[in-house]
Amino acid sequence: MEGTKKIVLLGQFGVGKTSLLRRFMTNVFEVDYKTTLGVQIKKKEITLPSGKKLSMIIWDLEGFSSVSNTRTSYLIGSDGFIYVFDLTRPVTYFNLREEIDYIEKNYPNVCLKIIGNKNDLKDSSSIEEYLANKNLKVHGFCSAKTGEGVEEIFRHIAFKIGSNE
């Protein structure tokens, strides 16, 4: 093993963080929804474009109404954050600017990716425009249900933080 990186999934309750992680780890989607309590930690090894191996330690946190309510101990030592919002629930992205400002202020050296989930249920173009007007760049849209874009999201952040060694 050449490197280990901690990646934390952030976002409100019910946005699909656990489903995204399950899809990435096992390529499975389960329709029965189980609420994450506290934190669930998974490990997956991938090969970077350089040929080096990277062990991703992925922390799937319970959903909070605001990232500022997340236990600091869960976030300390993170190399990457994937902030997930739900394309079908505006409440999960209306305050996204404030959420991202908080993360960037308190964790300025942590790689951050903003992801819209459930694109199998809603067109993302109007939401992307809304967020662009808030000076936010979404790094990808995906669907834990269909698997579209999931692998790419995790690999992209792994490649980004893995190349910083």
Solvent accessible surface area in square Angstrom, and as a share of the most:
residue,aa,sasa,rsa
1,M,123,0.55
2,E,103,0.46
3,G,10,0.10
4,T,78,0.46
5,K,29,0.12
6,K,28,0.12
7,I,0,0.00
8,V,0,0.00
9,L,0,0.00
10,L,4,0.02
11,G,10,0.10
12,Q,22,0.10
13,F,113,0.47
14,G,18,0.18
15,V,0,0.00
16,G,10,0.09
17,K,13,0.06
18,T,22,0.13
19,S,19,0.12
20,L,3,0.02
21,L,2,0.01
22,R,60,0.22
23,R,36,0.13
24,F,5,0.02
25,M,50,0.22
26,T,84,0.49
27,N,110,0.56
28,V,67,0.39
29,F,66,0.27
30,E,65,0.29
31,V,133,0.76
32,D,76,0.40
33,Y,125,0.48
34,K,124,0.52
35,T,70,0.41
36,T,21,0.12
37,L,149,0.74
38,G,20,0.19
39,V,47,0.27
40,Q,63,0.28
41,I,86,0.44
42,K,80,0.34
43,K,128,0.54
44,K,52,0.22
45,E,86,0.39
46,I,6,0.03
47,T,61,0.35
48,L,10,0.05
49,P,107,0.67
50,S,89,0.58
51,G,46,0.44
52,K,62,0.26
53,K,81,0.34
54,L,1,0.01
55,S,1,0.01
56,M,0,0.00
57,I,38,0.19
58,I,0,0.00
59,W,47,0.17
60,D,0,0.00
61,L,2,0.01
62,E,46,0.21
63,G,22,0.22
64,F,46,0.19
65,S,86,0.56
66,S,29,0.19
67,V,6,0.03
68,S,57,0.37
69,N,87,0.45
70,T,11,0.07
71,R,149,0.54
72,T,77,0.45
73,S,75,0.49
74,Y,21,0.08
75,L,3,0.02
76,I,112,0.57
77,G,59,0.56
78,S,11,0.07
79,D,47,0.24
80,G,0,0.00
81,F,1,0.00
82,I,1,0.00
83,Y,2,0.01
84,V,1,0.00
85,F,0,0.00
86,D,0,0.00
87,L,0,0.00
88,T,51,0.29
89,R,77,0.28
90,P,55,0.35
91,V,90,0.52
92,T,3,0.02
93,Y,12,0.05
94,F,105,0.44
95,N,88,0.45
96,L,1,0.01
97,R,54,0.20
98,E,107,0.48
99,E,14,0.06
100,I,3,0.01
101,D,69,0.36
102,Y,73,0.28
103,I,2,0.01
104,E,88,0.40
105,K,164,0.70
106,N,66,0.34
107,Y,35,0.13
108,P,96,0.61
109,N,147,0.76
110,V,26,0.15
111,C,22,0.13
112,L,27,0.14
113,K,17,0.07
114,I,6,0.03
115,I,2,0.01
116,G,0,0.00
117,N,2,0.01
118,K,50,0.21
119,N,35,0.18
120,D,55,0.29
121,L,115,0.57
122,K,82,0.35
123,D,104,0.54
124,S,21,0.13
125,S,67,0.43
126,S,73,0.47
127,I,5,0.03
128,E,80,0.36
129,E,116,0.52
130,Y,67,0.25
131,L,1,0.00
132,A,62,0.48
133,N,124,0.64
134,K,78,0.33
135,N,125,0.64
136,L,11,0.06
137,K,142,0.60
138,V,12,0.07
139,H,71,0.32
140,G,18,0.17
141,F,43,0.18
142,C,0,0.00
143,S,0,0.00
144,A,4,0.03
145,K,110,0.46
146,T,82,0.47
147,G,22,0.21
148,E,105,0.47
149,G,17,0.16
150,V,1,0.01
151,E,68,0.31
152,E,112,0.50
153,I,15,0.08
154,F,2,0.01
155,R,74,0.27
156,H,97,0.43
157,I,0,0.00
158,A,0,0.00
159,F,68,0.28
160,K,100,0.42
161,I,6,0.03
162,G,1,0.01
163,S,86,0.55
164,N,109,0.56
165,E,108,0.48
